[in-house]
Amino acid sequence: MGGMTATPPVARRVLLAAPRGYCAGVDRAVIAVEKALEQYGAPIYVRKEIVHNKYVVRTLEKKGAIFVEETEEVPEGSIVIFSAHGVAPVVHDEAAQRKLATIDATCPLVTKVHKEAVRFADDDYDILLIGHEGHEEVIGTSGEAPDHITLVDGPDDVKNVEVRDESKVVWLSQTTLSVDETMETVDALKERFPQLISPPSDDICYATQNRQVAVKRIAAESELVIVVGSKNSSNSVRLVEVALGAGAKAGHLVDYADEIDEAWLEGVTTVGVTSGASVPDVLVEGVLEWLKERGYGDVEVVQPMEESLTFSLPKELRRDLRAEASAAAASPSSSSEK
């Protein structure tokens, strides 16, 4: 590399963000599919992608998971797992009608937002749900109280919001948004509706927030930030945006190391690396290996905080679902109530 010039070689380095990768809810959901396959054998059906990551979905498919878009695609009497993003109540009803045994792998933090939606709807509030239209989590939460929930897709959408009673308005949010983006929307809503109530707890998921804090820390010192994650992963897409907002000159989202373009490295001494909450660390290791081969072997971990939260597995995995499913399918009059 330019051995003719007398300038000393620039020290190339990687700043690796921590926390990164799997959060407790993703870990629980992925293990739920693996355990169900072990316990009951293939096939196990999964409604929607269990988590938004290509590699995870492919790996589970190889083990015998079958991913479907809708409940009606699952054969009667089978086992179906609901994804970490949560589902609307109507989906539980559909599953009961098809006599499916269900394992609900909804992240407990998403479940908490669902419960808040139900509680505020019962008190006849207008609920302003901050999130992205069409995202599975938004569809699931909205389905808890469709008559009371209005989606607010970012600060620009605030002007379109209509409520019945300005003294009875509350906001909730999709858990995987960026904190900054959500608060910008909340501020705009408060200007229009001064009596707007905030949810009882901070509903942005701890993992989304922690990964954003960590990426901000590395972005300020990096010319390039590589975020490992899939394009349909809301929190991964946000990480690129947050990195750029925090001073990184360039930021890119890749599923695998071979998607990195060598041209991105031109003039770059410091590369920041992190990964979304649905990304297994083996993919990050692949990226670090790729960078090492190109002279970026010096890796420094930047860890602003520790994470210790874990969730217990879905309760349904502690019962024999196969027996329940075949019994339900066998008896035509069986009640679908649990």
C-alpha positions in Angstrom: 0.0 0.0 0.0 1.7 3.2 -1.2 5.1 2.0 0.1 6.8 4.9 -1.9 5.7 7.6 0.5 7.4 8.4 3.7 4.2 9.0 5.7 3.9 6.6 8.6 1.1 4.1 8.3 -2.1 5.2 10.0 -3.3 3.0 12.9 -6.5 1.4 11.8 -8.9 0.3 14.5 -12.4 -1.0 15.1 -14.6 0.3 17.9 -17.1 -2.4 18.8 -20.2 -1.3 20.6 -21.6 -3.1 23.6 -24.3 -3.8 24.3 -25.2 -5.0 20.8 -27.0 -7.9 19.2 -29.5 -10.2 20.9 -31.8 -8.7 23.5 -33.6 -10.8 26.1 -36.9 -10.8 24.1 -35.2 -12.1 20.9 -33.2 -14.6 22.8 -36.3 -16.0 24.4 -38.2 -16.1 21.1 -35.5 -17.9 19.2 -34.9 -20.4 22.0 -38.7 -21.0 22.1 -38.7 -22.2 18.4 -35.6 -24.4 19.0 -37.1 -25.9 22.2 -40.4 -26.5 20.4 -38.6 -28.3 17.6 -36.7 -30.4 20.1 -39.7 -31.2 22.3 -42.3 -31.9 19.6 -40.3 -32.5 16.4 -40.7 -30.8 13.0 -42.7 -29.2 11.6 -43.3 -26.3 13.9 -45.2 -23.4 12.3 -44.2 -19.8 13.0 -46.5 -16.9 12.1 -44.4 -14.1 10.6 -40.6 -14.0 11.0 -39.9 -15.0 14.7 -37.5 -12.0 14.8 -36.5 -9.7 11.9 -33.3 -11.3 10.9 -32.6 -13.3 7.7 -29.9 -15.6 9.1 -32.0 -16.5 12.2 -35.0 -17.3 10.0 -32.9 -19.5 7.6 -31.2 -21.3 10.4 -34.5 -22.2 12.0 -36.0 -23.3 8.7 -33.1 -25.7 8.3 -34.1 -27.2 11.7 -37.7 -27.7 10.6 -39.5 -24.5 11.3 -42.1 -23.4 8.7 -42.7 -19.6 8.5 -46.1 -18.5 7.3 -47.6 -15.1 6.9 -51.1 -15.9 8.2 -52.7 -18.2 10.7 -54.9 -19.8 8.0 -51.8 -21.3 6.4 -51.2 -23.5 9.4 -52.8 -27.0 9.1 -55.5 -27.7 11.8 -54.2 -29.4 14.9 -50.6 -28.1 14.5 -48.4 -26.0 16.8 -47.9 -22.4 15.9 -45.6 -19.9 17.5 -46.3 -16.2 17.5 -43.4 -13.9 16.8 -41.6 -11.6 19.3 -43.4 -8.6 17.8 -46.8 -9.7 19.2 -50.2 -10.3 17.6 -53.6 -8.7 17.8 -56.3 -10.6 19.8 -58.1 -11.6 16.6 -55.0 -13.8 15.7 -55.5 -15.7 19.0 -59.1 -16.2 17.9 -58.1 -17.5 14.5 -55.7 -20.0 16.0 -58.4 -21.3 18.4 -60.9 -21.7 15.5 -58.3 -23.8 13.6 -57.6 -25.9 16.8 -54.0 -24.9 16.8 -51.8 -25.2 19.9 -50.1 -21.8 20.3 -46.8 -20.7 21.8 -46.8 -17.0 22.3 -43.2 -15.7 22.0 -44.2 -12.1 22.2 -41.6 -10.0 23.9 -42.8 -9.3 27.5 -42.0 -5.6 26.9 -44.4 -5.6 23.9 -47.0 -7.4 26.0 -46.7 -4.6 28.5 -47.6 -2.0 25.8 -50.5 -4.2 24.7 -51.8 -4.2 28.3 -51.5 -0.4 28.6 -53.4 0.0 25.3 -56.3 -2.2 26.7 -56.3 -0.3 30.0 -56.5 3.2 28.4 -59.1 2.0 25.9 -61.2 0.7 28.8 -61.0 4.2 30.4 -62.1 5.6 27.0 -58.9 7.5 26.2 -57.8 8.3 22.6 -54.5 6.5 22.3 -51.9 8.0 20.0 -49.5 5.2 19.0 -46.2 6.4 17.8 -44.7 3.9 15.3 -44.3 2.9 11.7 -47.3 2.0 9.6 -47.4 -1.7 8.7 -44.8 -2.8 11.3 -45.9 -6.1 12.9 -45.7 -4.6 16.4 -47.9 -1.7 15.5 -50.5 -4.0 13.9 -50.5 -6.1 17.0 -50.8 -3.3 19.5 -53.5 -1.5 17.4 -55.5 -4.7 17.3 -55.9 -4.6 21.1 -58.1 -1.5 20.8 -58.7 -0.5 17.2 -61.4 2.0 17.9 -59.3 4.0 20.3 -55.9 3.9 18.7 -54.6 6.3 16.1 -51.1 5.7 14.5 -48.8 8.7 14.5 -45.9 7.9 12.1 -43.3 10.5 13.1 -43.4 14.2 13.9 -44.7 15.2 10.4 -47.8 13.1 11.0 -48.9 15.1 14.1 -50.8 17.7 12.2 -53.2 15.0 10.9 -54.2 13.7 14.3 -57.8 14.1 15.4 -59.1 13.3 18.9 -62.5 13.3 20.5 -61.6 14.9 23.8 -58.3 16.8 24.3 -58.4 16.1 28.0 -58.4 12.3 27.5 -55.4 11.6 25.3 -52.4 9.4 26.0 -49.4 8.3 23.8 -47.8 4.9 23.5 -45.0 3.8 21.3 -43.6 1.0 19.2 -40.7 -0.3 21.4 -38.0 -0.3 18.7 -38.0 3.3 17.6 -35.2 5.7 18.4 -35.6 7.5 21.7 -34.9 10.9 20.0 -37.4 10.3 17.2 -40.1 9.3 19.7 -39.5 12.3 21.9 -39.6 14.6 18.9 -43.0 13.3 18.1 -44.2 13.5 21.7 -43.1 17.1 21.9 -45.0 17.9 18.8 -48.1 16.1 20.1 -47.8 18.0 23.4 -47.8 21.3 21.6 -51.1 20.3 19.9 -52.6 18.5 23.0 -51.2 20.1 26.1 -53.1 17.6 28.3 -51.5 14.6 26.6 -50.6 11.9 29.2 -47.4 9.9 29.0 -47.5 6.1 29.6 -46.8 5.1 33.2 -43.3 3.8 32.3 -40.8 4.5 29.6 -42.0 2.1 26.9 -39.0 2.4 24.6 -37.4 -1.0 25.0 -34.2 -1.0 27.2 -32.3 -2.8 24.5 -33.2 -0.4 21.7 -32.2 2.5 24.0 -28.9 0.8 25.2 -27.8 0.0 21.6 -28.5 3.6 20.6 -26.5 5.0 23.5 -23.6 2.6 22.6 -23.6 3.5 18.9 -23.6 7.2 19.7 -20.5 6.7 21.8 -18.6 5.0 18.9 -20.1 7.1 16.0 -18.5 10.3 17.2 -15.0 8.7 16.7 -15.8 6.7 13.6 -15.6 7.7 9.9 -17.6 4.6 9.1 -20.2 2.7 11.1 -21.3 -0.8 10.0 -24.5 -2.0 11.6 -25.2 -5.7 11.2 -28.9 -6.3 10.8 -31.7 -6.9 8.3 -33.5 -4.2 6.3 -36.9 -5.0 7.9 -35.5 -4.7 11.4 -36.8 -1.4 12.7 -34.2 -1.1 15.5 -31.3 -2.0 13.2 -32.3 0.7 10.6 -32.6 3.2 13.5 -29.0 2.4 14.6 -27.7 3.6 11.2 -29.7 6.8 11.6 -28.6 7.4 15.1 -24.9 6.8 14.1 -25.1 9.3 11.3 -26.9 11.8 13.7 -24.1 11.4 16.2 -21.2 12.2 13.9 -20.3 9.2 11.8 -19.4 10.3 8.3 -21.0 7.2 6.8 -23.2 4.4 8.0 -24.4 1.1 6.4 -26.7 -1.8 7.3 -25.5 -5.2 6.2 -26.8 -8.7 6.9 -23.4 -10.4 6.3 -19.8 -9.4 5.9 -19.8 -10.1 2.2 -22.2 -7.2 1.7 -19.6 -4.7 2.8 -18.2 -2.7 -0.1 -14.4 -2.2 0.1 -14.8 1.3 -1.3 -16.4 2.3 2.1 -13.0 1.9 3.7 -11.3 4.5 1.6 -9.6 7.0 3.9 -11.2 5.4 6.9 -9.0 4.8 10.0 -11.7 4.0 12.6 -14.7 1.7 11.8 -17.5 1.5 14.3 -19.3 -1.9 14.5 -22.6 -2.8 16.2 -25.6 -5.0 15.6 -29.4 -4.8 16.0 -31.3 -6.6 18.7 -32.2 -9.6 16.6 -28.7 -10.3 15.4 -26.6 -13.3 16.6 -23.0 -12.5 17.4 -21.7 -15.0 14.9 -22.6 -12.4 12.1 -20.6 -9.7 13.9 -17.7 -12.0 14.2 -17.8 -12.5 10.5 -17.6 -8.7 10.0 -14.7 -8.3 12.4 -12.9 -11.1 10.6 -13.5 -9.4 7.2 -12.2 -6.1 8.6 -9.1 -7.8 10.2 -8.2 -9.2 6.8 -8.1 -5.6 5.5 -5.9 -4.3 8.3 -8.4 -3.4 10.9 -7.3 -5.9 13.5 -7.2 -3.7 16.5 -10.6 -4.0 18.2 -11.6 -1.9 21.2 -14.9 -2.7 22.9 -16.8 0.4 24.0 -19.4 -0.5 26.7 -21.3 2.4 28.3 -23.6 0.0 30.2 -24.1 -3.7 31.2 -27.2 -5.7 30.4 -28.5 -8.4 32.7 -32.2 -8.8 31.9 -33.5 -12.2 31.0 -37.0 -13.5 30.4 -38.3 -17.0 31.2 -39.6 -19.1 28.3 -43.2 -19.0 27.2 -45.3 -21.0 29.7 -46.8 -23.1 26.9 -43.4 -24.9 26.4 -43.9 -26.4 29.9 -46.9 -28.4 28.8 -47.3 -31.1 26.3 -48.7 -29.2 23.4 -48.6 -32.0 20.8 -51.0 -34.0 22.9 -53.3 -31.1 23.3 -53.2 -30.2 19.6 -54.0 -33.8 18.4 -56.7 -34.2 21.1 -58.3 -30.9 20.0 -58.2 -31.9 16.3 -59.7 -35.3 17.1 -62.7 -34.1 19.0 -65.0 -32.1 16.7 -66.9 -30.4 19.6 -64.0 -29.6 21.7 -64.0 -26.1 23.1 -61.1 -24.0 22.0 -60.8 -22.4 25.4 -57.6 -23.0 27.3 
